[in-house]
Amino acid sequence: MVVSKNVPLLDLRAQYKTIRGEIQAAVNRVLESQYFILGDEVQQLEESIARYSQARFGVGCASGSDALTLAMMALGIQAGDEVVTVSFTFFATAGSIHLLGAVPVFVDVDEQTFNMNTEQLAEVLKQRPKVRAIMPVHLFGGCADMDPILALAKEHGVAVIEDAAQAIGAEYRGRRAGSMSDAGCFSFFPSKNLGGFGDGGMVTTDDEALAGRLKVLRMHGRTGTYIHDVVGLNSRLDALQAAILSVKLAHLDEWTEGRRKNADLYRELLRGVAVTLPVPADYQTRHIYNQFVIRCPRRDELRAHLRERGIGSEVYYPLPLHLQTCFASLGYKTGDFPVSERLSGEVLALPIHSELTREDIEYVCESVRSFYAGSRAG
């Protein structure tokens, strides 16, 4: 068939065209300074992200994965400790736990929000006294149900680390992602709503002492010039990324509102189609749609149909973490987390970025409709 339109899953070039002059000025400023690691650019971004996220402190680091690792290190998570998280998430959530020598303990997710099942969390905390932390994930830009999570954490005396990699600016009952727990962890990977021109991350916290430990740990554990009281990581946010992110942060709310309007349009145009559309829970008072993920029968065939029509899509995530080979030693098996397993066979992310036009979304929706209309005709 002749492809009449091209709708990529993400179009960073289109976004860049709108801010090219601002970005180039920011990069030139850093180049002229010749100060590339940490420094004023990073400090200013840390303060801005903390303020934006309703937290007191921000500590920049090299990636969202490192943000999770540093947060656990700063909270004293050690080898053999257990950390509860979800199986349906990006690999770094559990990978960071494993790399510290701690043990990922999985729970299933909620059917509507794709986020942590708090009833299962309560049962796990009763049964596993080695749990030292809970790591809820604000998946796809919608916050997990934090009030029961925080209440359970307080009851059992464990820390809470928000994996907010996909959720900068998302709100739970009016509270921003990254502000509700001991530490919030963000990623600035280019595909994120606030994405850099490479890797980058940040930890937010209201705890001044914790922020101080994070700053030590991101610099090899350095407490003075070539003085190290602890062993840390080499995980510093560079000034070029900070300068670029500061430019983009000024546009973030506009881009987020574009995504939210696009999500509403999808829900309008796909009404009545044989797919399950994402609908935020009442407590998700601001969903930022890092991804717009539908659940659909014959997912892989639909994806091929969209590809033929020039439409980008992605599967987040095709295999839940409890079934990944690298975690086989944890002893989980097929059937342990049925919602996560069903989602892995049904989810499909459609283009949602704010540079889409109404015509683009109409084309995507017509293509989805035509696939299922053809299925009925067949």
ZALUM-106367 format. One line per 4 residues: number of its first residue (from 1); their letters; for each residue x negated, y, z of N, C-alpha, C. Coordinates in steps of 0.05 Angstrom, whole numbers, plus 5000, padded with zeros to 4 digits. Atoms other than C-alpha are relative to their C-alpha. Layout:
BEGIN
NUM> a> X:Y:Z:X:Y:Z:X:Y:Z; ...
This chain:
BEGIN
1> mvvs> 4983:4976:5000:5000:5000:5000:4982:5025:5000; 5014:4974:5000:4980:5073:4991:5006:5014:5027; 4997:4987:4975:4967:5106:5057:5006:5030:4995; 4992:4973:5005:5005:5172:5057:4990:5020:5020
5> knvp> 5009:4982:4979:4976:5200:5121:4980:4985:5017; 5020:5012:4982:4918:5189:5169:5005:5013:5028; 4995:4991:4973:4933:5195:5244:4981:4985:5019; 5018:5014:4983:4872:5177:5286:5009:4999:5029
9> lldl> 4993:5003:4971:4879:5153:5358:4991:5025:5015; 5011:4976:4987:4835:5212:5379:4985:5015:4978; 5012:4984:5020:4810:5270:5338:4983:5022:5014; 5017:4981:4986:4752:5304:5374:4990:5023:4982
13> raqy> 5008:4979:5019:4732:5342:5311:5020:5022:4999; 4979:4980:5001:4799:5377:5309:4999:5017:5025; 5002:4985:4975:4792:5397:5382:4976:5019:4999; 5024:4984:5000:4721:5422:5372:5002:5024:4982
17> ktir> 4997:4977:5018:4741:5467:5314:5013:5024:5014; 4986:4978:4986:4785:5507:5362:4982:5014:5020; 5017:4988:4978:4728:5521:5412:4971:5001:4992; 5027:5002:5009:4666:5517:5369:4983:5023:5009
21> geiq> 5016:4977:4992:4643:5588:5383:4994:5000:5029; 5004:5001:4971:4652:5581:5458:4979:4979:5008; 5018:5022:4994:4615:5515:5459:4971:5007:4992; 5027:4993:5009:4557:5540:5418:4987:5022:5017
25> aavn> 5010:4979:4982:4550:5601:5463:4991:4988:5026; 5007:5013:4974:4549:5557:5525:4974:4983:4997; 5024:5016:5005:4497:5510:5495:4976:5018:4997; 5023:4981:5003:4453:5568:5473:4991:5012:5026
29> rvle> 5008:4989:4974:4456:5596:5543:4982:4981:5015; 5017:5020:4986:4428:5531:5571:4973:4997:4986; 5025:5002:5015:4376:5526:5516:4981:5023:5007; 5016:4977:4993:4352:5596:5531:4989:4998:5028
33> sqyf> 5009:5002:4973:4348:5581:5605:4978:4978:5004; 5018:5023:4998:4309:5516:5593:5002:4986:5028; 4994:5013:4975:4341:5490:5658:5021:4979:4994; 4982:5020:5011:4372:5423:5641:5012:4980:5020
37> ilgd> 4990:5019:4981:4383:5382:5704:5011:5015:5025; 4987:4986:4978:4432:5405:5758:4998:5031:4996; 5002:4971:5003:4423:5480:5772:5027:5014:5001; 4976:4983:4998:4474:5537:5767:5023:4990:4983
41> evqq> 4979:5009:5017:4513:5508:5709:5016:4977:5014; 4988:5023:4987:4526:5443:5747:5015:5009:5026; 4987:4991:4976:4542:5479:5812:5026:5014:4994; 4976:4986:5008:4592:5524:5778:5022:4981:4992
45> lees> 4980:5020:5008:4626:5464:5746:5011:4985:5025; 4992:5014:4976:4627:5427:5813:5021:5016:5015; 4981:4983:4986:4662:5485:5846:5026:5002:4985; 4976:4997:5016:4711:5492:5789:5017:4975:5000
49> iary> 4986:5026:5000:4729:5418:5786:5012:4995:5028; 4989:5003:4973:4737:5416:5862:5025:5017:5003; 4977:4982:4997:4783:5476:5860:5024:4990:4983; 4979:5010:5018:4822:5448:5801:5014:4975:5011
53> sqar> 4990:5026:4989:4830:5381:5837:5010:5003:5029; 4990:4995:4973:4851:5413:5903:4983:4987:5021; 5019:5011:4981:4789:5387:5938:4980:5021:5008; 5019:4980:4990:4736:5424:5978:4973:4998:4986
57> fgvg> 5026:5003:5011:4674:5395:5945:5001:4982:4975; 5004:5016:5023:4652:5367:5878:4970:4994:4998; 5028:5008:5003:4587:5328:5866:4997:4987:4972; 5003:5011:5027:4567:5318:5793:4980:4977:4999
61> casg> 5018:5023:5003:4534:5254:5770:5000:4992:4970; 5005:5006:5028:4515:5218:5706:5023:4987:4985; 4978:5013:5014:4579:5180:5692:5023:4994:5020; 4978:5008:4983:4647:5159:5719:4994:4974:5015
65> sdal> 5008:5025:4987:4618:5090:5734:4982:5006:5024; 5018:4992:4978:4563:5122:5776:5016:5014:5022; 4983:4986:4980:4616:5165:5811:5012:4979:5019; 4989:5021:4983:4649:5101:5837:4978:4987:5017
69> tlam> 5022:5013:4985:4582:5070:5857:4991:5019:5022; 5009:4981:4980:4559:5133:5893:5020:5004:5022; 4980:4997:4980:4625:5141:5929:4999:4977:5020; 5002:5024:4982:4620:5070:5957:4974:5001:5016
73> malg> 5025:4998:4985:4547:5080:5976:5002:5020:5022; 4998:4978:4980:4562:5145:6012:5019:4992:5023; 4981:5009:4979:4619:5110:6050:4990:4975:5014; 5012:5023:4986:4573:5054:6072:5009:4973:4992
77> iqag> 4993:5026:5010:4600:4998:6030:4975:4984:4994; 5025:5016:5002:4548:4942:6032:5006:4973:4988; 4997:5027:5011:4535:4873:6003:5016:4983:5019; 4983:5017:4984:4587:4824:6026:5027:5013:5008
81> devv> 4975:4986:4994:4640:4877:6040:5020:4995:4977; 4979:5003:5020:4706:4870:6003:5014:5026:4994; 4986:4975:5009:4740:4925:5962:5023:4991:4984; 4976:5008:5014:4811:4917:5939:5006:5019:4977
85> tvsf> 4993:4984:5024:4829:4941:5869:5018:4984:4982; 4982:5013:5018:4871:4922:5810:4985:4985:4978; 5012:5015:5022:4857:4872:5755:5004:5013:4973; 4993:4988:5026:4889:4913:5700:4988:5029:5000
89> tffa> 5014:4975:5000:4838:4969:5691:4975:4998:4983; 5026:5000:5014:4774:4989:5656:4979:4985:5017; 5019:5018:4987:4715:4944:5673:4984:5013:5023; 5017:4987:4981:4676:4996:5712:5012:5000:5028
93> tags> 4987:5000:4973:4727:4995:5769:4989:4977:5017; 5010:5023:4985:4707:4925:5790:4970:4996:4997; 5029:5003:5005:4638:4926:5758:4984:5015:5021; 5015:4984:4981:4616:4981:5805:4999:4987:5028
97> ihll> 4999:5015:4975:4638:4940:5865:4980:4977:5000; 5018:5023:5003:4601:4879:5841:4971:5008:5001; 5028:4992:5001:4537:4916:5827:4988:5008:5027; 5009:4993:4973:4533:4939:5899:4997:4974:5017
101> gavp> 5000:5025:4985:4537:4866:5921:5025:4996:5016; 4974:5003:4987:4607:4878:5948:5017:4981:4983; 4983:5019:5013:4665:4833:5928:5026:5013:4991; 4974:4990:5009:4723:4856:5884:5022:4981:5009
105> vfvd> 4976:5016:4993:4790:4832:5912:5023:5012:4984; 4980:4989:5018:4845:4839:5861:5028:4997:5010; 4971:5002:4996:4919:4853:5867:5012:5007:4973; 4986:4995:5025:4971:4858:5812:5009:5029:4999
109> vdeq> 4990:4972:5004:5002:4922:5784:5030:5000:4998; 4972:4994:5003:5071:4952:5781:5008:5000:4971; 4991:5002:5028:5112:4939:5718:5004:5027:4987; 4993:4975:5012:5132:5011:5708:4975:5018:4997
113> tfnm> 5022:4981:5000:5069:5050:5725:4973:4988:4992; 5025:5014:5006:5014:4997:5711:4980:5004:5023; 5018:4994:4977:4985:5018:5779:5004:4981:5023; 5002:5019:4978:4970:4982:5844:5027:4993:5012
117> nteq> 4977:5010:4986:5025:4938:5873:4995:5002:5030; 5007:4995:4972:5027:4964:5944:5010:4978:5019; 4991:5022:4983:5067:4905:5972:4978:4978:5000; 5022:5019:5000:5011:4858:5949:4976:5010:5015
121> laev> 5022:4988:4984:4960:4906:5978:5004:4995:5029; 4995:5004:4971:4993:4901:6046:4995:4971:5008; 5005:5028:4993:4990:4825:6044:4970:4993:5000; 5029:5005:5001:4917:4824:6023:4986:5011:5024
125> lkqr> 5013:4988:4977:4897:4871:6079:5005:4984:5026; 4994:5017:4976:4931:4825:6130:4982:4975:5000; 5013:5025:5003:4893:4765:6103:4970:5002:4999; 5029:4998:5006:4823:4792:6090:4987:5021:5018
129> pkvr> 5011:4981:4981:4787:4824:6149:4974:5013:4990; 5025:4989:5011:4724:4838:6107:5004:5024:4982; 4995:4977:5018:4759:4892:6066:4991:5025:5014; 5010:4975:4990:4724:4958:6076:5011:5024:4985
133> aimp> 4990:4978:5016:4756:5000:6022:5022:4991:4980; 4980:5005:5021:4815:5005:5974:4994:5019:4977; 5006:4983:5024:4804:5031:5903:5024:4999:4981; 4978:4998:5019:4870:5049:5870:4991:5014:4975
137> vhlf> 5007:4987:5025:4866:5069:5797:5025:5016:4990; 4979:4983:5012:4907:5126:5768:5000:4995:4970; 5004:5010:5028:4914:5089:5702:5015:5017:4980; 4988:4987:5024:4928:5124:5636:5008:5029:5005
141> ggca> 4993:4973:4994:4936:5191:5671:5024:5003:5019; 4978:4999:4980:4991:5173:5722:4990:4990:5026; 5010:5007:4974:4977:5171:5796:5013:4974:5011; 4991:5022:4985:4983:5108:5837:5018:5010:5023
145> dmdp> 4982:4993:4977:5034:5107:5895:4983:5003:5025; 5021:4995:4981:4986:5139:5944:5010:4999:5029; 4992:4999:4972:5028:5148:6008:4999:4973:5014; 5003:5026:4987:5036:5074:6023:4971:4990:5001
149> ilal> 5028:5008:5000:4963:5062:6003:4985:5013:5022; 5014:4985:4979:4938:5116:6050:5009:4990:5028; 4990:5009:4974:4983:5091:6106:4988:4973:5007; 5012:5026:4995:4957:5020:6098:4970:5002:5007
153> akeh> 5029:4995:4994:4885:5045:6097:4996:5009:5028; 5002:4991:4972:4896:5082:6162:5006:4978:5020; 4992:5022:4982:4930:5022:6194:4977:4980:5003; 5021:5020:4999:4871:4977:6176:4972:5011:5003
157> gvav> 5026:4988:4996:4815:5027:6185:4981:4997:4977; 5017:5003:5024:4789:5024:6113:5001:5026:4984; 5002:4976:5017:4767:5078:6064:5017:4997:4975; 4986:5000:5026:4804:5098:6001:4984:5016:4980
161> ieda> 5015:4987:5022:4768:5116:5936:5018:5000:4976; 4983:4998:5024:4811:5141:5879:4984:4998:4975; 5012:5001:5027:4789:5118:5810:5018:5018:4983; 4985:4980:5015:4814:5181:5776:4987:5006:4973
165> aqai> 5016:4995:5024:4771:5172:5714:5018:5009:4977; 4981:4993:5021:4833:5179:5669:5021:5021:5008; 4977:4986:4988:4872:5227:5712:4994:5028:5010; 5006:4973:4990:4841:5296:5720:5024:5019:4996
169> gaey> 4976:4983:5001:4899:5344:5736:5026:4986:5004; 4976:5015:4995:4949:5288:5747:5009:5006:5029; 4990:4994:4974:4994:5298:5808:5018:4979:5011; 4983:5018:4985:5026:5254:5860:5015:5017:5021
173> rgrr> 4983:4983:4983:5084:5291:5894:4987:5027:5004; 5012:4973:5000:5048:5356:5877:4971:5001:5009; 5029:5001:4992:4979:5333:5902:4984:4990:4977; 5017:5007:5023:4923:5328:5851:4984:4974:5005
177> agsm> 5017:5023:4999:4887:5264:5835:4972:5008:5009; 5026:4994:4990:4821:5263:5871:5000:5016:5026; 4998:4983:4976:4846:5303:5931:5012:4985:5024; 4983:5013:4980:4884:5251:5971:4985:4980:5017
181> sdag> 5014:5022:4987:4831:5203:5995:4973:5008:5010; 5028:4994:4992:4760:5198:6022:4984:5011:4977; 5015:4991:5023:4733:5208:5952:5016:4994:4974; 4988:5004:5026:4760:5217:5881:4978:5000:4979
185> cfsf> 5021:5004:5020:4720:5195:5821:5010:5005:4972; 4992:4992:5027:4724:5226:5752:4979:4993:4980; 5018:5004:5023:4694:5210:5684:5004:5022:4980; 4999:4980:5021:4676:5260:5631:4991:4987:4973
189> fpsk> 5005:5013:5025:4667:5208:5576:5015:5015:4978; 4988:4983:5021:4683:5241:5509:5030:4996:4994; 4972:5005:5006:4751:5207:5502:5019:5009:5021; 4983:4991:4978:4777:5234:5568:5013:5027:4993
193> nlgg> 4987:4974:5005:4825:5293:5571:4980:5023:5003; 5023:4982:4997:4765:5332:5597:4975:4984:4995; 5022:5017:5009:4709:5300:5558:4976:5017:4992; 5024:4987:5008:4637:5321:5549:4990:4991:4973
197> fgdg> 5013:5008:5025:4589:5311:5492:4980:4977:5006; 5016:5023:4991:4561:5248:5525:5012:4992:5027; 4990:5009:4974:4568:5215:5593:4998:5022:5021; 5000:4982:4977:4583:5252:5657:5021:4991:5020
201> gmvt> 4980:5007:4980:4621:5243:5722:4999:5019:5024; 4999:4983:4976:4640:5275:5788:5015:4985:5022; 4986:5010:4976:4661:5256:5859:5011:5025:5014; 4988:4978:4984:4709:5302:5896:5006:4989:5028
205> tdde> 4994:5008:4973:4720:5301:5971:5005:5025:5017; 4996:4979:4981:4743:5344:6029:4980:4998:5023; 5018:5006:4978:4689:5315:6074:4972:5012:4994; 5025:4986:5006:4628:5361:6077:4976:4981:5004
209> alag> 5022:5018:4995:4583:5307:6107:4998:4980:4977; 5000:5019:5023:4603:5258:6052:4989:5013:4975; 5011:4986:5023:4589:5310:5999:4970:5002:5002; 5029:4998:4996:4520:5319:6029:4986:4974:4994
213> rlkv> 5012:5026:5006:4506:5244:6026:5000:4994:4971; 4999:5004:5029:4529:5242:5954:4978:5014:4986; 5021:4985:5013:4480:5296:5935:4973:4988:5005; 5025:5015:4995:4424:5257:5968:4998:4975:4983
217> lrmh> 5001:5026:5013:4443:5191:5937:4997:5003:4969; 5002:4997:5030:4448:5219:5865:4971:5007:4992; 5028:4992:5006:4374:5241:5871:4981:4979:5013; 5017:5021:4990:4343:5173:5888:4999:4999:5031
221> grtg> 5000:4999:4971:4362:5185:5961:4980:5020:5012; 5020:4980:4992:4315:5245:5965:5011:5020:5020; 4992:4981:4980:4320:5287:6028:4980:5024:5001; 5020:4979:5001:4258:5330:6014:4982:4994:4976
225> tyih> 5017:5005:5023:4204:5336:5961:4984:4974:5004; 5011:5027:4999:4184:5264:5949:5003:4986:5027; 4994:5013:4975:4215:5245:6016:5027:4986:4997; 4976:5017:5005:4267:5189:6016:5007:4985:5025
229> dvvg> 4991:5015:4976:4306:5166:6077:5017:4976:4992; 4984:5023:5011:4351:5120:6035:4993:4997:4971; 5004:5005:5029:4348:5089:5966:5026:5007:4986; 4976:4992:5015:4396:5122:5918:4997:4994:4970
233> lnsr> 5000:5003:5029:4408:5127:5843:4987:5024:4987; 5007:4977:5017:4381:5171:5788:5025:5006:4984; 4974:4995:5012:4449:5199:5771:5007:5029:5003; 4995:4972:4999:4449:5273:5758:5014:5010:4975
237> ldal> 4986:4988:5023:4496:5313:5714:4982:5021:4988; 5019:4981:5012:4456:5353:5663:5015:5026:4994; 4989:4973:5003:4466:5427:5652:5015:5004:4973; 4986:4998:5025:4486:5420:5579:5028:4989:5002
241> qaai> 4973:5011:4997:4544:5375:5596:5017:5018:5018; 4984:4983:4982:4565:5421:5653:5009:5025:4986; 4992:4976:5014:4565:5482:5608:5022:4994:4980; 4979:5008:5019:4606:5446:5555:5027:4995:5014
245> lsvk> 4976:5007:4985:4655:5419:5607:5013:5025:5012; 4988:4975:4990:4664:5489:5637:5016:5014:4979; 4984:4988:5022:4686:5515:5569:5026:4984:4997; 4976:5016:5005:4734:5457:5560:5020:5001:5023
249> lahl> 4982:4999:4977:4762:5462:5630:5019:5023:4998; 4982:4977:5003:4790:5530:5614:5023:4995:4981; 4979:5007:5019:4832:5498:5559:5016:4975:5009; 4989:5027:4994:4851:5434:5596:5030:5001:5005
253> dewt> 4971:5000:4994:4920:5454:5621:5016:5003:4974; 4986:4997:5025:4940:5476:5551:5000:4973:4985; 5001:5026:5014:4916:5410:5522:5018:4979:5014; 4983:5019:4985:4951:5371:5578:5029:5004:4994
257> egrr> 4972:4995:5006:5017:5406:5564:5006:4991:4972; 4996:5010:5027:5008:5388:5491:5005:4970:5000; 4996:5029:4997:5001:5314:5510:5027:4994:5012; 4974:5005:4986:5062:5318:5556:5023:5005:4980
261> knad> 4979:4996:5020:5104:5348:5500:5001:4978:4979; 5001:5022:5019:5080:5295:5452:5012:4974:5011; 4988:5023:4987:5100:5241:5502:5030:5002:5000; 4971:4996:5001:5169:5271:5507:5011:4995:4972
265> lyre> 4991:5004:5028:5175:5271:5431:5000:4971:4992; 5000:5029:5004:5154:5198:5427:5025:4987:5012; 4977:5012:4986:5208:5180:5478:5026:5006:4985; 4976:4992:5015:5259:5218:5437:5002:4984:4974
269> llrg> 4999:5011:5027:5240:5189:5369:4999:4969:5000; 5001:5029:4999:5229:5117:5392:5023:4988:5017; 4977:5010:4986:5294:5112:5430:5015:4979:4983; 4986:5022:5015:5329:5047:5411:4983:4980:4986
273> vavt> 5018:5019:5012:5267:5014:5383:4992:4979:5021; 5005:5023:4982:5248:4946:5412:4973:5001:5013; 5025:4997:4985:5189:4973:5452:5007:5012:5027; 4996:4988:4974:5183:4993:5525:4982:5025:5002
277> lpvp> 5015:4975:4999:5162:5066:5532:4992:5007:5028; 5009:4992:4973:5122:5095:5590:5018:5022:5011; 4984:4980:4987:5167:5133:5638:4988:5004:5028; 5012:4996:4974:5133:5165:5698:5019:4994:5023
281> adyq> 4984:5004:4976:5157:5145:5767:5005:5027:5012; 4992:4974:4987:5190:5199:5810:4977:5013:5013; 5022:4988:4986:5127:5208:5850:4977:5010:4982; 5021:4991:5019:5084:5219:5788:5009:5027:4988
285> trhi> 4988:4974:5007:5102:5293:5786:4985:5015:4977; 5014:4989:5024:5049:5309:5733:4983:4977:4988; 5015:5020:5015:5028:5254:5685:4985:5014:4978; 5016:4985:5019:4971:5276:5640:4996:4985:4974
289> ynqf> 5001:5016:5025:4975:5220:5587:4972:4999:4988; 5026:5007:5012:4902:5203:5578:5005:4980:4978; 4990:5018:5021:4936:5147:5539:5031:5000:5001; 4971:5005:5001:5008:5138:5516:5003:4970:4992
293> virc> 5001:5029:5003:5017:5063:5524:5028:4988:5000; 4974:5013:5002:5078:5025:5500:4996:4970:5004; 5000:5029:4999:5095:4952:5512:5017:4990:4977; 4986:5007:5025:5116:4916:5449:4997:4970:4994
297> prrd> 5002:5027:5010:5133:4847:5422:4983:5000:4974; 5017:5003:5024:5086:4821:5368:4980:5023:4997; 5018:4977:4999:5035:4873:5389:4979:5000:4979; 5022:5001:5019:4978:4850:5345:5009:5004:4972
301> elra> 4989:4996:5026:5022:4848:5284:5008:5029:4996; 4994:4971:5002:5048:4918:5299:4975:5016:4996; 5025:4985:5002:4977:4943:5307:4989:4998:4971; 5009:5003:5028:4958:4914:5239:5017:5016:4981
305> hlre> 4981:4984:5017:5020:4947:5208:4992:5030:5002; 5007:4972:4997:5000:5014:5237:4973:5006:4987; 5026:4996:5013:4928:5006:5213:5003:5002:4970; 4995:4999:5029:4953:4993:5142:5011:5028:4992
309> rgig> 4988:4974:5006:4990:5059:5147:4982:5024:5009; 5019:4979:4993:4928:5098:5171:5003:5011:5028; 4995:4991:4972:4949:5102:5244:4982:4985:5019; 5018:5012:4980:4899:5091:5299:5015:4991:5025
313> sevy> 4989:5010:4975:4916:5051:5362:4979:4985:5014; 5020:5015:4984:4880:5013:5417:5014:4984:5021; 4990:5018:4979:4892:4957:5466:4985:5005:5026; 5012:4996:4973:4878:4978:5538:5018:4985:5020
317> yplp> 5025:5015:5003:4864:4923:5561:5007:4972:4992; 4992:5026:5011:4864:4856:5524:4996:4976:5019; 5004:5022:4981:4840:4813:5583:4997:5012:5028; 5003:4989:4973:4852:4829:5657:4974:4991:5013
321> lhlq> 5027:5005:4988:4790:4830:5701:4998:4974:5014; 5002:5025:4985:4808:4769:5742:4995:4976:4982; 5005:5022:5019:4802:4727:5679:4975:5004:4983; 5026:4996:5014:4736:4756:5654:4980:4980:5010
325> tcfa> 5020:5021:4994:4680:4705:5651:4981:5009:5023; 5019:4991:4980:4634:4748:5694:5010:4999:5028; 4988:5002:4973:4683:4744:5752:5011:4973:5006; 4990:5027:4996:4696:4670:5747:4994:4989:5028
329> slgy> 5008:5010:4973:4660:4658:5813:5018:5010:5022; 4981:4990:4980:4714:4697:5849:5023:4980:5004; 4981:5022:4996:4760:4637:5838:5029:5006:4991; 4973:4994:5010:4820:4671:5805:5005:4983:4975
333> ktgd> 4992:5016:5023:4859:4635:5751:5025:5012:4987; 4976:4991:5015:4913:4646:5699:5025:4995:5017; 4976:5002:4984:4979:4659:5733:4998:5015:5027; 5003:4987:4974:4950:4694:5794:5013:5028:5000
337> fpvs> 4990:4973:5002:4971:4763:5770:5017:5003:4975; 4984:5002:5025:5028:4754:5721:5006:5026:4986; 4994:4975:5013:5044:4827:5709:4976:5009:4984; 5024:4992:5015:4972:4843:5690:4996:4983:4976
341> erls> 5004:5018:5023:4970:4783:5645:5020:5005:4978; 4980:4992:5020:5035:4802:5610:4992:5026:4986; 5007:4974:5012:5012:4873:5600:4977:4997:4980; 5023:5003:5018:4947:4850:5568:5009:4989:4973
345> gevl> 4990:5010:5026:4988:4815:5514:5020:5018:4986; 4978:4984:5011:5038:4871:5503:4993:5030:4996; 5004:4971:5000:5006:4940:5512:4986:5010:4974; 5013:4988:5023:4987:4986:5455:5001:5031:5004
349> alpi> 5002:4971:4997:4963:5058:5460:5003:5014:4972; 4995:4985:5024:4989:5106:5407:4986:5028:5002; 5012:4973:4999:4958:5174:5388:5016:5019:5017; 4985:4982:4982:4976:5226:5440:4986:5027:5002
353> hsel> 5016:4976:4995:4922:5281:5436:5015:5025:4990; 4984:4975:5004:4946:5353:5434:4997:5012:4972; 5003:4989:5027:4921:5366:5363:5020:4987:4980; 4980:5012:5017:4976:5322:5335:5022:5020:4993
357> tred> 4976:4984:5008:5032:5356:5296:5025:4984:5004; 4975:5015:4999:5105:5338:5300:5002:4981:4977; 5000:5017:5024:5098:5310:5230:4984:4975:5005; 5017:5023:4994:5042:5264:5255:5016:4980:5017
361> ieyv> 4985:5018:4982:5086:5236:5311:5024:4988:4986; 4977:5011:5015:5146:5229:5266:4991:4977:4982; 5011:5021:5018:5102:5188:5218:4994:4975:5017; 5006:5023:4983:5078:5143:5275:5025:4986:5008
365> cesv> 4975:5012:4991:5148:5132:5301:5015:4987:4977; 4987:5013:5024:5176:5118:5231:4986:4974:4994; 5015:5025:5006:5121:5067:5222:5006:4978:5020; 4993:5020:4979:5137:5033:5288:5029:4990:4994
369> rsfy> 4973:5008:5007:5211:5033:5269:5001:4982:4976; 5000:5016:5025:5197:5005:5200:4990:4972:5005; 5010:5027:4993:5158:4947:5230:5022:4983:5012; 4979:5016:4987:5215:4925:5275:5025:4997:4983
373> agsr> 4977:5003:5019:5268:4939:5222:4993:4977:4980; 5008:5021:5018:5228:4894:5175:5001:4973:5014; 4999:5025:4985:5224:4841:5230:5029:4989:5001; 4972:5009:4999:5300:4840:5236:5009:4991:4973
377> ag> 4992:5007:5027:5308:4838:5161:4989:4972:4993; 5012:5025:5006:5261:4779:5158:5014:4977:5014
